[in-house]
Amino acid sequence: VIPLDISGSAIVGESIEEQTHQVLRYISQMLEAQGMTLANVVMSTVYMTDLAEFAAMNGVYGEYFAEEPPARATVGVAALPRGVRIEISVVASR
């Protein structure tokens, strides 16, 4: 998931913090539609275009996964779709 609005047409946020919040809100909404929450996430992969922003991303990420965070891999990439700073994919289990 990249930081798009609910319609999927516009990028939300410019900073890594804003974009991380949007991605995690979007993921949370997708999980809720399936009767799950972020507590069901067992693995996440975070793709970032600038690993120097890891601490800022991690601060926001920790707000959403404060208790028993899932296993996570963070990968530095050269570019992401539509020029965003972050993309997160998750695996959730019931």
C-alpha positions, 0 to 999 in steps of 0.5 A, a space after each residue: 500500500 502506498 499513501 493514497 487517499 481512499 479513492 486511490 487517486 491522490 497522494 496523501 502527505 509529503 513527509 515520511 511521517 505523513 505518508 507513513 500515517 496514511 499508509 497505516 490508516 489505509 491498511 487498518 481500514 482494509 483490515 477492518 473491512 475483513 473483520 480484522 485489526 492491526 493486531 492480526 498483522 503477523 509480518 510487514 515489509 516496509 519499502 523506503 526510498 531514503 533509509 535515513 528517514 528510518 527513525 522518523 518512519 519507525 516512530 510513526 510505525 510504533 504508534 500503530 504497533 505499540 503492543 507486540 509488533 509483527 515481524 518486519 523487514 525494511 528495504 531501501 529501494 531506488 524508487 516507488 510508484 508515483 514518487 512516494 517515499 514509502 510502501 508497506 505490505 502486510 500479512 494478516 492472520 485470523 
